[in-house]
């Protein structure tokens, strides 16, 4: 009887905790040079509200997972002007940026 109670309790807790889980969406894109259209490797991407810092891969691509909300999307790269924009995430979003030197 005690094991049945534990199993039911565990299932209830598991069901309750997944009901509170906030859906997450993917923000992804490619960062390129505005003049040459070449991809930029190692661009720093920051989203301060989510405490996210990452860099683009060898193809200039990035991908982060975020809950629904409004965020500051910041890019920085040596020799280029910093880029900053407010974005609202409510679905999977593709955000490509061409950075200027």
ABEGO torsion letter per residue (X at the ends): XAAAAAAAAAAAAAAAAAAABBBBBBBBEBBBBAAAGBBBBGBBBBBAAAGBBBBBBAAGBBBBBBBBEBBBBBBBBBGBBBBBBBBBBABBBBBBBBBBX
